[in-house]
Amino acid sequence: MRALPLGPIAAVTALVATLGVSHTLYQRHEAKAQQGALLRERDALRDEVRAPMAALVDKVETWTVELGKDGFAAQPATELPREDSLYLHLRLADAKSKGSVHAAAQLGVVDGLAGCLHPAQEMFAYGDLVAQSELLGDRFTKSVEASWDKLSLDAHAGTLARHRDGHHASLRAALGKAKVVVIALDEESGFVPVAVRRLEDGASLVRTRLSPSFTLVTVAGGPPSPLAKKQAEGCSVANLLLAAR
């Protein structure tokens, strides 16, 4: 049996290994470049709304804590402006600090109070804006940095594009449109302190404490659902606000 020529075999093996290493390094270089591009684009979107969002968060959460500690000092009813508004409806227990307001706001929904207050104007949920502004945070960064294959990075690029055209666009629109904020806090007693503040200068337009009053009739009989009751309570507060103008 003839011995295999080790020299050529070693050369071919070395060449294949070199090509493999070069390809891996090239892939890593391309992935690193795509990672950087994704994070720079994300940062550009965040920078676009960072200043107005920070100012909004400070105002709304400060006013909410103030309303929760009011005690309660009402003011005479004034004209409730028919303008696009921000909306925040929490339990009084969740208005103890700016941190608790920030966390609880993202768990709420736009309910009967918002729906019945100004049907012709847009009402933006404050909690939604907070969530939209923080959506692509540390978790997105870590996921991008842990991805080295093109398929995964392309998926992240798709997520970023959808955020830019969806949540980010909605956030920008709300920041440009909203002129006042409506803050409502549910007391355990059933009363609801409500404040309406102008975002531009912080002017207090409404500060009152209302007691919802309504009657629910169910078509099929039986007690109304908790959700229906909650919606009716909110709509009742809205009607009382409008009646006080």
C-alpha positions as CSV (number, residue, x, y, z in Angstrom):
1,M,0.0,0.0,0.0
2,R,1.3,3.4,-1.0
3,A,1.6,6.0,1.8
4,L,-0.6,9.0,1.3
5,P,1.2,12.2,0.5
6,L,0.9,14.0,3.8
7,G,2.3,17.4,2.6
8,P,-0.6,18.1,0.1
9,I,-3.2,16.8,2.5
10,A,-1.9,19.1,5.3
11,A,-1.9,22.0,2.9
12,V,-5.5,21.4,1.8
13,T,-6.6,21.0,5.4
14,A,-4.9,24.2,6.5
15,L,-6.5,26.0,3.5
16,V,-10.0,24.8,4.4
17,A,-9.5,25.7,8.1
18,T,-8.2,29.2,7.1
19,L,-11.2,29.7,4.8
20,G,-13.6,28.6,7.6
21,V,-12.0,30.9,10.1
22,S,-12.1,33.8,7.6
23,H,-15.8,33.1,6.8
24,T,-16.6,33.0,10.5
25,L,-14.8,36.3,11.2
26,Y,-16.5,37.9,8.2
27,Q,-19.9,36.8,9.6
28,R,-19.0,38.1,13.0
29,H,-17.9,41.4,11.5
30,E,-21.2,41.7,9.5
31,A,-23.3,40.8,12.5
32,K,-21.4,43.4,14.6
33,A,-22.1,46.1,12.0
34,Q,-25.8,45.2,11.8
35,Q,-26.0,45.2,15.6
36,G,-24.5,48.6,15.8
37,A,-26.9,49.9,13.1
38,L,-29.9,48.6,14.8
39,L,-29.0,50.1,18.2
40,R,-28.1,53.4,16.6
41,E,-31.5,53.6,14.9
42,R,-33.3,52.6,18.1
43,D,-31.4,55.4,20.0
44,A,-32.3,57.9,17.3
45,L,-36.0,57.1,17.8
46,R,-35.7,57.4,21.5
47,D,-33.7,60.7,21.3
48,E,-36.5,62.1,19.1
49,V,-39.0,61.9,21.9
50,R,-36.7,61.9,25.0
51,A,-37.0,65.5,26.0
52,P,-40.8,66.0,25.5
53,M,-41.6,62.7,27.1
54,A,-39.4,63.4,30.1
55,A,-41.1,66.7,30.7
56,L,-44.5,65.1,30.3
57,V,-43.7,62.3,32.8
58,D,-42.5,64.8,35.4
59,K,-45.6,67.0,35.0
60,V,-48.3,64.3,35.0
61,E,-46.8,62.2,37.8
62,T,-46.2,65.2,40.0
63,W,-49.7,66.4,39.5
64,T,-51.2,63.0,40.2
65,V,-49.3,62.7,43.5
66,E,-50.5,66.2,44.4
67,L,-54.1,65.3,43.6
68,G,-53.8,62.2,45.8
69,K,-52.6,64.3,48.7
70,D,-55.0,67.2,48.2
71,G,-57.1,66.5,51.2
72,F,-59.5,67.7,49.3
73,A,-59.4,71.4,48.2
74,A,-61.9,71.9,45.4
75,Q,-62.0,74.8,43.1
76,P,-65.0,76.4,41.3
77,A,-65.9,74.7,38.0
78,T,-64.5,76.3,34.9
79,E,-64.9,75.6,31.2
80,L,-63.7,72.1,30.4
81,P,-61.7,72.6,27.2
82,R,-62.7,70.5,24.2
83,E,-59.2,69.6,23.2
84,D,-57.2,66.4,22.6
85,S,-56.2,65.1,26.0
86,L,-54.1,62.8,28.0
87,Y,-55.9,60.5,30.4
88,L,-54.9,58.9,33.7
89,H,-57.3,56.9,35.9
90,L,-55.8,55.2,39.0
91,R,-56.8,54.0,42.4
92,L,-55.9,56.6,45.0
93,A,-53.7,54.0,46.7
94,D,-51.5,54.0,43.5
95,A,-50.9,57.7,43.7
96,K,-48.5,57.7,46.7
97,S,-45.4,58.5,44.7
98,K,-44.2,59.2,41.2
99,G,-42.8,55.7,41.0
100,S,-46.1,54.0,41.9
101,V,-47.9,56.3,39.5
102,H,-45.5,55.4,36.7
103,A,-45.9,51.6,37.3
104,A,-49.6,51.6,37.8
105,A,-50.4,53.8,34.8
106,Q,-49.2,51.1,32.4
107,L,-51.6,48.6,33.8
108,G,-54.8,50.7,33.1
109,V,-57.0,51.1,30.0
110,V,-59.0,54.0,28.5
111,D,-62.4,53.4,30.2
112,G,-65.8,54.9,30.5
113,L,-64.7,58.2,31.8
114,A,-62.5,58.9,28.8
115,G,-65.0,57.5,26.4
116,C,-67.9,59.7,27.6
117,L,-65.9,62.9,28.3
118,H,-65.2,64.2,24.8
119,P,-66.2,61.6,22.1
120,A,-65.3,64.1,19.3
121,Q,-61.7,64.6,20.6
122,E,-58.8,62.2,20.9
123,M,-58.1,60.9,24.4
124,F,-54.6,59.3,24.8
125,A,-54.0,57.0,27.7
126,Y,-50.9,58.2,29.6
127,G,-49.9,54.7,30.5
128,D,-49.8,53.7,26.8
129,L,-47.4,56.6,26.0
130,V,-45.1,55.6,28.9
131,A,-45.1,51.9,27.6
132,Q,-44.5,53.0,24.0
133,S,-41.6,55.2,25.0
134,E,-39.9,52.4,27.0
135,L,-40.8,49.5,24.7
136,L,-37.4,49.0,23.1
137,G,-35.3,49.2,26.3
138,D,-32.7,47.0,27.9
139,R,-34.3,43.7,26.9
140,F,-34.2,44.7,23.2
141,T,-30.5,45.8,23.6
142,K,-29.5,42.5,25.2
143,S,-31.4,40.5,22.6
144,V,-29.7,42.3,19.7
145,E,-26.2,41.9,21.3
146,A,-26.8,38.2,21.8
147,S,-27.8,37.6,18.1
148,W,-25.1,36.8,15.7
149,D,-26.9,35.2,12.7
150,K,-28.5,37.2,9.9
151,L,-32.0,35.6,10.3
152,S,-32.2,36.7,14.0
153,L,-30.9,40.2,13.3
154,D,-33.2,40.7,10.4
155,A,-36.1,39.8,12.7
156,H,-34.9,42.5,15.1
157,A,-34.8,44.9,12.2
158,G,-38.4,44.1,11.4
159,T,-39.4,44.7,15.1
160,L,-37.7,48.0,15.0
161,A,-39.4,49.0,11.7
162,R,-42.8,48.1,13.1
163,H,-42.1,50.1,16.3
164,R,-41.0,53.1,14.2
165,D,-44.1,53.1,12.0
166,G,-46.5,52.0,14.8
167,H,-45.9,52.8,18.5
168,H,-43.3,55.5,17.9
169,A,-45.5,57.3,15.3
170,S,-48.5,57.1,17.8
171,L,-46.3,58.5,20.6
172,R,-45.1,61.4,18.4
173,A,-48.6,62.2,17.4
174,A,-49.9,62.2,21.0
175,L,-47.1,64.4,22.2
176,G,-47.9,66.9,19.5
177,K,-51.7,66.9,19.9
178,A,-52.5,66.6,23.6
179,K,-53.1,70.0,25.2
180,V,-54.6,69.0,28.6
181,V,-54.4,66.0,31.0
182,V,-57.4,64.5,32.9
183,I,-56.4,62.8,36.1
184,A,-58.9,60.7,38.1
185,L,-58.3,58.8,41.3
186,D,-60.7,56.2,42.7
187,E,-61.1,56.4,46.5
188,E,-62.2,53.4,48.5
189,S,-65.2,55.4,49.6
190,G,-66.5,55.6,46.1
191,F,-65.7,59.2,45.5
192,V,-63.4,60.2,42.6
193,P,-61.1,63.3,42.8
194,V,-60.6,64.7,39.3
195,A,-58.1,67.3,38.1
196,V,-57.7,68.8,34.6
197,R,-54.4,70.6,34.0
198,R,-53.2,72.4,30.9
199,L,-49.9,70.8,29.8
200,E,-48.3,73.9,28.4
201,D,-48.2,75.9,31.6
202,G,-49.7,73.6,34.3
203,A,-52.7,75.8,34.8
204,S,-55.4,74.0,36.9
205,L,-58.6,74.1,34.9
206,V,-60.7,71.7,37.0
207,R,-60.3,70.2,40.5
208,T,-63.3,68.5,42.0
209,R,-64.4,65.4,43.9
210,L,-67.3,63.6,42.4
211,S,-69.6,60.7,43.5
212,P,-70.7,58.5,40.6
213,S,-74.4,58.0,40.3
214,F,-75.9,55.6,37.7
215,T,-78.4,52.8,37.2
216,L,-77.6,49.6,35.2
217,V,-80.3,47.5,33.6
218,T,-79.2,44.1,32.2
219,V,-81.1,42.7,29.3
220,A,-80.9,39.1,30.4
221,G,-81.5,39.9,34.1
222,G,-79.1,39.2,36.9
223,P,-76.4,41.4,38.3
224,P,-74.3,43.5,35.9
225,S,-70.7,42.4,35.3
226,P,-67.9,44.2,37.2
227,L,-66.6,45.6,33.9
228,A,-70.0,47.1,33.0
229,K,-70.2,48.6,36.5
230,K,-66.7,50.1,36.1
231,Q,-67.5,51.6,32.7
232,A,-70.8,53.1,34.0
233,E,-69.0,54.6,37.0
234,G,-66.5,56.3,34.7
235,C,-69.1,57.5,32.3
236,S,-71.1,58.9,35.3
237,V,-68.0,60.9,36.4
238,A,-67.6,62.3,32.9
239,N,-71.2,63.4,32.8
240,L,-70.9,65.1,36.2
241,L,-67.8,66.9,34.9
242,L,-69.6,68.1,31.8
243,A,-72.6,69.2,33.8
244,A,-70.5,71.3,36.0
245,R,-69.2,73.5,33.2
